[in-house]
Each structure stands twice: as structure tokens, then as C-alpha cells.
């Protein structure tokens, strides 16, 4: 009797294990409009990852420099356990590393990360990440963008690739004729195609298609502001987060010319590349085009006013309140201009710089960016470099949305905790892009950096703020210090540091001064 009971128990246990395994396998198989995909678990089984999902057809051959086309359907199960290729690009930034087998023009893939227990139609908030890289580099599978941790805060994370550089933003007269006068914003249209994919499919992964937050850093942040202004993206997202960058006039501009202006410049480039027409250019290999593109510089190909995706500059759309009226959270890092520190800066040099750059406005400039001592001059150089590079444009975005965005709440941050030196960032600064690993909880992916307790605590708080905002359009909640709205009373700002504090804007006079005119960037 004992042996029979023992055998029955073993049989029951095996059956339960089989059922659990089957249920687990079923949870890793999800149906999309194109076909079924099978993902995997990561972070010790806490998160489901579905990698390398095609959201559009490969933009190769005759589809090179065409608007994104629907992805092909498939039969059976598609393996979604490996990243798709990142988009073809030159070597742009040394700190960009990828987890795929190599670059390709066949790169219109996205990745979906969900909590392991997320059920179909759970209606979790969706966070849609747009990577940075000057519209010329980067990809969704950089380790710092991994989705091991953000979903644990109760969200679905989507990270995307989009066409870059010459492949994403080339403009010629022929291309404009092919597309009824519009050309050049293929990379941005890829983002819209990915958002449309999310709208149609994300419910099966447990996400809420009506509660999508777009967020990005650097060029990704420029893209967020641009998507807010584009009629093509309206209704595809409910909230927006910008980290260090906006498509507003500043010393750093990523695009903004008309099709006619860019077609003239890009047409000359095409001829110089040895192609008499777009057919000849389409016949060239990926590497041949990338080699030719090097001659135009890192930011030689960028968004344009094409009459379709954008009918006017982004700033003009915001000025009259035609942008998406959604909650906005944006800010930048304390040492975005740390490149000035690499050159050093002494007090006499700083005063000479002020006179050379601002002439009769130099005295006013030096009150706002003082340089009475060498230490003060270096700090002011970093501050001015930050403003020139990224902060001023981002500030104008916040100001514009606060004024014309209707009742949409606006929140502003300043990231200040200086990281310790690492392989790619030798100084102790809150440098450009420093915030990314804090937002994603991926600090341990930084090569050669010592991660401190204060780094982990700030990362945990930032993940909470970011996901709170995605859930309800307000970053505040249990366990984190209060984040005031950026409104007309005291222009409240949160200081992301150790400890986290908040208070009124102390830098407004700098930006009011820069509104009178800002010189070109000088590296």
C-alpha cells in the first residue's frame, strides 16, 4: 500500500510539473499579427523577453529609402530569443556595444519585455524606448537598454531599432518625386511604424495600447519632441519623457532644413559618391554607402521639414499648441558639457572667451557664468557647454509645452550625481548619457566602473519615478521624495542626486539671456 501511494504521489507530482512546464511554455508563446513568437525568461525567470520581432519589412533593395512597409507573415513559431541586427552605421561612439551578430540594413526589429506573470490583456503601461546616437549610431540591444529590471515595476518595455544616418535621412529630388514631394524622414517613420505595431499587438503581451509612454535620450529625446509635433504620430502615445535633447533651435541642431535645401546638399553628396541617380545608389553595397557617408560627417543626415511627417519646424508647432497635449517629463544632466573640462579652463581664458563670443554682452554673460577663479571658470565652462549643447533646447521644449500644452502636466529634472571614472568616461561627471543606466537599472553593464550604494539608490528611485509617470502621468508615489510640477509659480525642479531634493529654478536667467542669441558650438 505504501509503495502504491508513493507511486501515485510521484505520478501526481510529475503531472503537476508537466502542467506547470506546459503553462510556462504557453506563457512564452505569443500571437502577433505576423505570426506566433516564442520568447524566453531573463533575470532569473522574473521577466519574459521577446527579442528581434520584425515590425516592418526589411528596407533593402528597392525598399531602401522608402517608407516602412508591413512585415511579412509567417507560419509556425518564430524564435524570439535572440536580438535582431542593429541598423547599419559607421563607428560613431566608442561606448556603443551591441549584443547581436552584426549590423545590417535589415534591422527593423523591436524587443518586448514583460513581467513574467503578465497575462494577455493585463493592460500594463507600455514604455517605448528610442535610443540616442545623433541619428547616426546606436541600437536597441545595447546592454544599457536591457529590459531585465524596468518591467519589475509593473510595465511592459519596448525597445526599437530605426534607420540611421544616410539610410534613415537621405534626401534627393528623385526620392521626393517617388513619395509625392516628401523625403528624408525614414528613420522617424520607422518609429511611427513601430508604434503602430505596438498599437495592434501589445495587448497580447499584457500591455495597454492606450497607455504608451514614448521616451528617449539625446537623439531619442529629439525624436520624442518631434513625434509630439508630427500629425503622423498623433494618437499612438499618451505620455512623453525626454532625456537630454529637443528639436528646438539651439547651438546643436539635428536637422530642420527643407526638402529643397537638403536635396541640393545630399544630391551633391550622391554625385560625389559615384552615383548618377538613386537607382545607381540603391545598387551600391551597404559598406560602399557608409564609406561615402563618412565624408559628410557624423550628423550629416538628419530629419527635414518634409511636408508630411513635419510641415513646419517643431518649435512652431508647439508655439501654436498643435502638438500632442500629453503629460511631459524632461530634463538633462549637470555635466552635459564635460567636454570643456577635458581641455581645461583658466579664469583669464574664460574672460577672453566671453569677450570673443559675446562682445558687449560679455559682462552680463560673466554674471551668469562667472570665472573669477580657475575653479569657477571651469564650472562655468561646463555649465555653458551643457546649455549650448543640450540644455537650452530642452528648456525651450519644457517652456513651450507648459505654455501651450493645455492642462497637460509638465515635470523637469536635473540629473546631478557624478559617476566615478569608467572605461569610456574617464572623468567624474554627470556626463551626457550618464542617466541611461540609472533609468534602466543596468549600472552593472558599465565596463570598469565602481557602482556605489548611492548609485543603486538613485537608480531605484529613478526607475520608480519613470514608471510612475508611465502609469499615471505623475512621477510621484510611495517611497520617493516629492517631485513638484514645473509650473508658473516657482518652476519646480527635482535634483536627482544623493540625496534627492527639489526646489525652484535657479538657472532661468541663463536661458533668458541665451534667448537673445547663442553662438555656434566650439569644441
VMD Tcl script that draws the C-alpha trace (Angstrom):
set ca {
  {0.00 0.00 0.00}
  {2.85 2.34 0.90}
  {4.58 1.75 -2.43}
  {1.33 2.26 -4.38}
  {0.67 5.54 -2.54}
  {4.25 6.65 -3.14}
  {3.95 5.84 -6.83}
  {0.66 7.70 -7.09}
  {2.22 10.75 -5.40}
  {5.15 10.65 -7.79}
  {2.77 10.37 -10.73}
  {0.73 13.33 -9.47}
  {3.87 15.38 -8.89}
  {5.10 14.61 -12.38}
  {1.74 15.54 -13.82}
  {1.76 18.86 -11.94}
  {5.29 19.57 -13.13}
  {4.26 18.78 -16.68}
  {1.26 21.08 -16.42}
  {3.45 23.84 -14.95}
  {6.02 23.38 -17.71}
  {3.26 23.49 -20.30}
  {1.80 26.63 -18.75}
  {5.28 28.16 -18.67}
  {5.86 27.28 -22.32}
  {2.48 28.72 -23.23}
  {3.36 31.98 -21.48}
  {6.42 32.29 -23.72}
  {4.39 31.89 -26.90}
  {2.53 34.99 -28.02}
  {0.49 35.63 -31.14}
  {1.18 38.74 -33.23}
  {-0.41 39.91 -36.46}
  {2.55 38.43 -38.36}
  {2.57 35.08 -36.57}
  {3.40 33.38 -33.28}
  {6.64 34.19 -31.44}
  {8.38 32.23 -28.70}
  {10.47 34.18 -26.20}
  {12.48 33.34 -23.12}
  {12.78 34.34 -19.48}
  {15.58 36.53 -18.14}
  {16.58 37.88 -14.73}
  {16.13 34.50 -13.02}
  {12.73 33.98 -14.55}
  {11.28 37.30 -13.40}
  {10.93 38.83 -16.87}
  {9.80 37.49 -20.24}
  {11.80 38.72 -23.22}
  {10.68 38.59 -26.85}
  {13.60 39.70 -28.97}
  {14.15 40.58 -32.62}
  {10.49 40.96 -33.61}
  {10.13 42.47 -37.10}
  {7.75 45.44 -37.11}
  {8.29 46.30 -40.81}
  {9.69 44.72 -43.95}
  {13.48 44.79 -44.46}
  {14.26 48.21 -46.05}
  {16.65 46.75 -48.60}
  {16.86 46.63 -52.39}
  {14.07 48.70 -53.90}
  {12.79 49.46 -50.37}
  {15.99 51.31 -49.45}
  {14.91 54.93 -48.81}
  {11.23 54.04 -48.90}
  {8.65 54.47 -46.16}
  {8.42 51.35 -43.96}
  {6.29 48.56 -45.41}
  {4.34 45.90 -43.46}
  {6.32 42.98 -42.10}
  {5.72 39.61 -43.77}
  {3.60 36.97 -42.06}
  {4.98 33.55 -41.19}
  {3.65 30.12 -40.34}
  {4.63 28.19 -37.27}
  {6.58 29.60 -34.35}
  {9.27 32.27 -34.71}
  {12.26 32.12 -32.37}
  {12.29 35.34 -30.35}
  {15.18 34.54 -28.03}
  {17.92 36.45 -29.88}
  {18.31 40.09 -30.83}
  {17.89 41.16 -34.43}
  {20.70 43.07 -36.14}
  {21.27 46.69 -35.22}
  {20.95 49.16 -38.08}
  {23.87 49.75 -40.45}
  {26.11 52.58 -39.23}
  {29.67 53.74 -39.05}
  {31.75 53.66 -35.88}
  {30.17 56.65 -34.16}
  {30.67 56.34 -30.38}
  {33.16 54.09 -28.63}
  {30.82 53.30 -25.73}
  {28.20 51.74 -28.01}
  {28.41 47.96 -27.94}
  {25.83 45.53 -29.28}
  {24.56 42.05 -28.42}
  {23.75 40.82 -31.94}
  {25.79 39.21 -34.69}
  {26.48 42.48 -36.51}
  {24.95 45.49 -38.31}
  {22.62 45.24 -41.28}
  {20.19 47.28 -43.32}
  {17.68 44.54 -42.46}
  {17.25 45.91 -38.96}
  {13.65 46.99 -38.33}
  {13.24 44.92 -35.18}
  {11.90 45.63 -31.73}
  {12.10 43.86 -28.39}
  {9.31 43.39 -25.84}
  {9.97 42.79 -22.13}
  {7.15 41.97 -19.72}
  {6.82 40.89 -16.09}
  {6.91 37.08 -16.04}
  {3.36 36.89 -14.67}
  {1.85 39.42 -17.11}
  {-1.24 37.91 -18.69}
  {-2.77 38.70 -22.06}
  {-4.77 41.94 -21.90}
  {-3.44 42.77 -18.42}
  {-3.33 46.38 -19.63}
  {0.03 47.23 -18.10}
  {1.51 50.63 -19.04}
  {3.85 50.45 -22.04}
  {7.20 52.25 -22.16}
  {8.52 52.70 -25.71}
  {12.27 53.45 -25.77}
  {14.01 55.37 -28.58}
  {17.80 55.13 -28.37}
  {20.16 58.04 -28.90}
  {23.27 58.41 -31.03}
  {22.87 61.59 -33.06}
  {20.51 59.84 -35.52}
  {23.66 58.17 -36.80}
  {24.52 55.43 -34.29}
  {23.15 53.14 -31.61}
  {20.64 50.32 -31.37}
  {18.02 48.71 -29.19}
  {20.25 45.90 -27.99}
  {22.98 47.86 -26.25}
  {23.39 46.29 -22.77}
  {22.47 49.56 -21.05}
  {18.98 49.32 -22.59}
  {18.34 45.76 -21.44}
  {14.89 45.05 -20.03}
  {15.82 42.91 -17.02}
  {14.63 45.41 -14.43}
  {12.14 48.08 -15.57}
  {9.31 45.53 -16.10}
  {9.61 44.57 -12.42}
  {8.00 47.95 -11.74}
  {4.81 46.78 -13.45}
  {5.29 47.96 -17.04}
  {5.85 46.47 -20.47}
  {9.05 47.76 -22.09}
  {9.53 48.03 -25.86}
  {12.91 48.97 -27.36}
  {13.31 49.61 -31.09}
  {15.78 49.98 -33.92}
  {15.26 52.62 -36.59}
  {17.19 53.52 -39.73}
  {20.18 55.78 -39.12}
  {22.36 58.28 -40.94}
  {22.34 58.09 -44.72}
  {19.90 55.16 -44.67}
  {17.42 56.95 -42.46}
  {17.58 60.55 -43.63}
  {18.86 60.89 -47.20}
  {17.04 63.50 -49.33}
  {17.22 63.81 -53.12}
  {14.89 65.24 -55.73}
  {14.26 61.73 -57.09}
  {13.31 60.40 -53.66}
  {10.93 63.32 -53.20}
  {9.27 62.57 -56.55}
  {8.84 58.94 -55.55}
  {6.93 59.99 -52.45}
  {4.77 62.91 -53.62}
  {7.30 65.55 -52.65}
  {8.22 64.10 -49.25}
  {11.60 62.52 -48.46}
  {14.21 62.07 -45.80}
  {12.45 61.11 -42.58}
  {12.57 57.34 -42.98}
  {14.06 56.83 -39.52}
  {11.24 58.82 -37.92}
  {8.63 56.98 -39.98}
  {10.15 53.74 -38.70}
  {9.31 54.92 -35.17}
  {5.70 55.51 -36.19}
  {5.56 52.06 -37.79}
  {6.86 50.55 -34.54}
  {4.23 52.48 -32.55}
  {1.56 51.18 -34.91}
  {2.86 47.64 -34.33}
  {2.56 48.25 -30.60}
  {-0.99 49.54 -31.02}
  {-2.01 46.32 -32.80}
  {-0.03 43.73 -30.85}
  {0.98 44.82 -27.37}
  {-2.26 43.68 -25.72}
  {-1.25 40.06 -26.34}
  {1.93 40.70 -24.33}
  {-0.03 42.22 -21.43}
  {0.36 45.88 -22.40}
  {-2.21 48.64 -22.71}
  {-2.17 50.03 -26.26}
  {-3.93 53.15 -24.99}
  {-1.29 53.90 -22.35}
  {2.02 54.14 -24.20}
  {4.81 56.41 -22.98}
  {7.46 57.33 -25.54}
  {10.85 58.05 -24.00}
  {14.35 58.54 -25.32}
  {17.75 60.07 -24.68}
  {19.78 62.53 -26.80}
  {18.63 61.97 -30.41}
  {15.95 59.75 -28.91}
  {14.77 62.76 -26.91}
  {14.88 64.92 -30.04}
  {12.68 62.24 -31.60}
  {10.20 62.33 -28.71}
  {9.68 66.08 -29.15}
  {9.36 65.55 -32.91}
  {6.80 62.77 -32.52}
  {4.78 65.07 -30.29}
  {4.70 67.59 -33.16}
  {4.04 65.17 -36.02}
  {0.46 64.56 -37.18}
  {1.54 61.05 -38.23}
  {2.17 60.05 -34.60}
  {-0.95 61.52 -33.01}
  {-2.99 59.03 -31.02}
  {-0.18 56.48 -30.80}
  {1.09 57.51 -27.36}
  {-0.29 59.01 -24.17}
  {2.78 60.40 -22.38}
  {6.29 61.58 -23.22}
  {9.68 61.61 -21.47}
  {12.72 63.41 -22.85}
  {16.25 62.89 -21.55}
  {18.76 65.48 -22.76}
  {17.59 66.87 -26.07}
  {14.81 68.51 -28.06}
  {14.20 69.55 -31.66}
  {14.19 73.23 -30.73}
  {16.63 75.83 -32.11}
  {19.89 75.87 -30.19}
  {23.61 75.70 -30.86}
  {23.12 71.98 -31.59}
  {20.55 71.32 -34.31}
  {19.84 67.86 -35.65}
  {18.11 68.68 -38.92}
  {15.32 71.11 -39.64}
  {16.08 72.10 -43.25}
  {13.50 71.96 -46.03}
  {13.47 69.14 -48.58}
  {14.69 71.57 -51.22}
  {17.65 72.73 -49.09}
  {18.71 69.22 -48.16}
  {18.15 67.78 -51.64}
  {20.70 70.20 -53.03}
  {23.32 69.20 -50.46}
  {22.55 65.48 -50.50}
  {22.37 65.44 -54.30}
  {25.94 66.73 -54.48}
  {26.97 64.08 -51.97}
  {25.33 61.37 -54.11}
  {27.22 62.52 -57.19}
  {30.45 62.58 -55.19}
  {29.72 59.02 -54.08}
  {29.82 57.97 -57.75}
  {26.09 57.50 -58.30}
  {24.38 59.35 -61.18}
  {20.89 58.65 -59.80}
  {19.03 56.93 -56.98}
  {18.94 53.62 -58.91}
  {22.74 53.61 -59.01}
  {22.89 54.45 -55.32}
  {20.49 51.61 -54.50}
  {22.79 49.28 -56.44}
  {25.75 50.11 -54.19}
  {26.59 47.91 -51.21}
  {25.99 48.91 -47.61}
  {29.70 49.37 -46.96}
  {30.19 51.48 -50.09}
  {27.47 53.86 -48.97}
  {28.77 54.04 -45.42}
  {32.27 54.78 -46.65}
  {30.94 57.61 -48.80}
  {28.80 58.92 -45.94}
  {31.89 59.40 -43.76}
  {32.85 62.37 -45.90}
  {29.68 64.20 -44.84}
  {30.33 63.96 -41.12}
  {28.60 62.33 -38.18}
  {25.43 64.44 -38.24}
  {25.34 65.00 -42.00}
  {21.99 63.22 -42.38}
  {19.15 64.25 -40.06}
  {15.38 64.97 -40.09}
  {13.90 67.51 -42.50}
  {10.69 69.52 -42.88}
  {9.21 67.18 -45.46}
  {5.59 68.39 -45.64}
  {4.33 65.02 -44.43}
  {5.93 63.94 -41.19}
  {6.61 67.62 -40.38}
  {5.02 70.56 -42.17}
  {6.90 73.17 -40.13}
  {9.69 73.33 -37.52}
  {8.84 71.55 -34.28}
  {9.13 74.78 -32.29}
  {6.48 76.44 -34.46}
  {4.05 73.56 -33.90}
  {4.50 73.91 -30.15}
  {4.23 77.71 -30.30}
  {0.64 77.47 -31.52}
  {-0.31 74.48 -29.39}
  {-0.74 71.93 -32.20}
  {1.49 69.33 -30.54}
  {0.11 66.29 -28.73}
  {-1.31 67.52 -25.42}
  {0.15 64.79 -23.24}
  {1.98 64.82 -19.89}
  {5.67 65.63 -20.38}
  {8.66 64.88 -18.17}
  {12.07 66.09 -19.34}
  {15.46 67.28 -18.19}
  {19.20 66.92 -18.62}
  {22.45 66.12 -16.82}
  {24.61 68.50 -14.82}
  {27.76 67.95 -16.87}
  {26.50 67.55 -20.44}
  {29.31 69.95 -21.37}
  {32.06 67.99 -19.64}
  {34.00 68.05 -22.92}
  {35.09 71.57 -21.87}
  {36.74 70.08 -18.80}
  {38.85 67.82 -20.98}
  {40.52 70.89 -22.44}
  {40.88 72.65 -19.11}
  {39.80 76.22 -18.49}
  {41.51 79.01 -16.52}
  {39.96 82.28 -15.38}
  {41.82 84.51 -17.90}
  {40.88 82.17 -20.75}
  {37.24 82.22 -19.69}
  {37.02 86.00 -19.66}
  {38.72 86.16 -23.04}
  {36.24 83.60 -24.33}
  {33.33 85.67 -23.00}
  {34.52 88.82 -24.77}
  {35.20 86.99 -28.02}
  {31.84 85.24 -28.07}
  {29.51 87.89 -26.68}
  {31.17 91.27 -27.22}
  {29.22 93.97 -25.41}
  {27.14 91.27 -23.69}
  {30.23 89.75 -22.07}
  {29.70 91.46 -18.70}
  {26.16 90.10 -18.43}
  {27.40 86.68 -19.56}
  {30.06 86.60 -16.82}
  {27.47 87.36 -14.15}
  {25.58 84.27 -15.19}
  {28.64 82.13 -15.94}
  {31.28 83.64 -13.59}
  {35.00 82.97 -13.83}
  {36.78 84.85 -11.06}
  {38.83 81.79 -10.12}
  {40.11 78.88 -12.17}
  {37.73 76.51 -10.40}
  {34.77 78.81 -11.05}
  {35.77 79.27 -14.67}
  {35.89 75.51 -15.24}
  {32.46 75.06 -13.65}
  {31.02 77.86 -15.78}
  {32.59 76.38 -18.91}
  {30.91 73.06 -18.23}
  {27.60 74.82 -17.49}
  {27.74 76.89 -20.66}
  {28.83 73.89 -22.70}
  {25.87 71.95 -21.28}
  {23.46 74.75 -22.11}
  {24.85 75.24 -25.59}
  {24.90 71.53 -26.34}
  {21.65 70.18 -24.90}
  {20.08 72.06 -22.01}
  {18.88 75.23 -23.75}
  {16.90 73.37 -26.40}
  {15.39 71.02 -23.81}
  {14.45 74.01 -21.63}
  {12.67 75.61 -24.58}
  {10.70 72.40 -25.12}
  {9.56 72.36 -21.48}
  {8.66 76.04 -21.59}
  {6.70 75.67 -24.82}
  {4.66 72.70 -23.64}
  {3.98 74.34 -20.31}
  {2.54 77.36 -22.14}
  {0.61 75.70 -24.98}
  {0.04 72.11 -23.90}
  {-3.33 72.76 -22.34}
  {-3.84 71.05 -19.00}
  {-1.01 68.58 -19.59}
  {1.30 68.45 -16.55}
  {5.00 69.15 -17.04}
  {7.84 67.87 -14.84}
  {11.51 68.89 -15.05}
  {14.56 67.13 -13.64}
  {18.27 67.85 -13.29}
  {20.46 64.74 -13.01}
  {23.45 65.60 -10.82}
  {25.09 62.54 -9.25}
  {28.58 62.40 -10.76}
  {29.63 58.91 -11.82}
  {33.04 57.52 -10.97}
  {35.51 57.07 -13.86}
  {34.97 54.07 -16.14}
  {36.44 52.63 -19.33}
  {34.72 55.07 -21.67}
  {34.23 58.05 -19.33}
  {37.48 58.88 -17.53}
  {36.27 61.92 -15.55}
  {33.99 62.17 -12.52}
  {30.95 63.81 -14.11}
  {27.21 63.52 -14.65}
  {28.10 63.30 -18.34}
  {25.91 63.16 -21.45}
  {24.06 59.79 -21.47}
  {25.02 59.11 -17.83}
  {21.35 58.80 -16.84}
  {20.51 55.83 -19.08}
  {21.75 53.00 -16.85}
  {20.04 54.59 -13.85}
  {16.70 54.63 -15.67}
  {17.05 51.00 -16.82}
  {18.69 49.66 -13.65}
  {21.65 48.43 -15.70}
  {24.56 50.10 -13.88}
  {26.45 46.82 -13.73}
  {26.80 46.80 -17.54}
  {29.26 49.71 -17.38}
  {32.76 48.40 -18.01}
  {35.33 49.35 -15.41}
  {33.09 51.47 -13.17}
  {32.68 51.04 -9.42}
  {28.97 51.22 -8.64}
  {28.27 52.74 -5.22}
  {25.31 52.35 -2.88}
  {24.20 55.88 -3.72}
  {24.16 54.97 -7.42}
  {21.89 52.00 -6.79}
  {19.56 54.01 -4.55}
  {19.24 56.76 -7.12}
  {18.67 54.21 -9.89}
  {15.89 52.59 -7.86}
  {14.26 56.00 -7.29}
  {14.54 56.95 -10.97}
  {13.01 53.67 -12.11}
  {10.15 54.37 -9.72}
  {9.68 57.95 -10.96}
  {9.81 56.93 -14.64}
  {7.37 54.03 -14.25}
  {5.02 56.03 -12.01}
  {4.88 58.62 -14.77}
  {4.14 55.91 -17.33}
  {1.30 54.61 -15.17}
  {-0.48 57.87 -14.36}
  {1.30 60.89 -15.88}
  {2.73 61.84 -12.48}
  {6.14 60.61 -11.22}
  {5.13 60.87 -7.55}
  {4.26 57.90 -5.40}
  {5.14 55.91 -2.33}
  {8.80 55.61 -1.39}
  {10.25 58.56 -3.34}
  {10.64 62.26 -2.46}
  {8.02 64.64 -3.83}
  {8.59 65.90 -7.37}
  {6.86 69.27 -7.90}
  {5.26 70.26 -11.19}
  {7.18 72.62 -13.43}
  {4.56 75.35 -13.41}
  {4.22 79.13 -13.38}
  {4.58 79.55 -9.61}
  {8.15 78.56 -8.74}
  {9.19 76.47 -11.77}
  {9.84 73.49 -9.54}
  {12.71 71.15 -10.41}
  {13.78 67.86 -8.88}
  {17.51 67.37 -8.36}
  {18.40 63.72 -8.96}
  {21.35 63.39 -6.63}
  {22.29 61.83 -3.32}
  {20.08 62.86 -1.60}
  {17.22 63.80 -3.95}
  {15.96 67.33 -3.37}
  {13.62 69.75 -5.11}
  {13.15 73.49 -5.36}
  {12.66 76.48 -7.65}
  {14.61 77.00 -10.86}
  {17.86 78.84 -10.12}
  {19.08 78.88 -13.74}
  {16.24 80.63 -15.54}
  {18.21 83.85 -16.02}
  {20.80 81.91 -18.04}
  {18.22 80.78 -20.56}
  {16.55 84.17 -20.76}
  {20.00 85.54 -21.65}
  {20.55 82.85 -24.29}
  {17.20 83.68 -25.88}
  {18.84 86.91 -27.07}
  {21.29 84.90 -29.15}
  {23.56 81.89 -28.72}
  {26.80 81.38 -30.66}
  {27.63 78.22 -32.61}
  {29.23 75.39 -30.66}
  {33.01 75.41 -30.50}
  {34.58 72.14 -29.36}
}
mol new
graphics top color blue
foreach p $ca { graphics top sphere $p radius 0.5 }
foreach p [lrange $ca 0 end-1] q [lrange $ca 1 end] { graphics top cylinder $p $q radius 0.2 }
display resetview
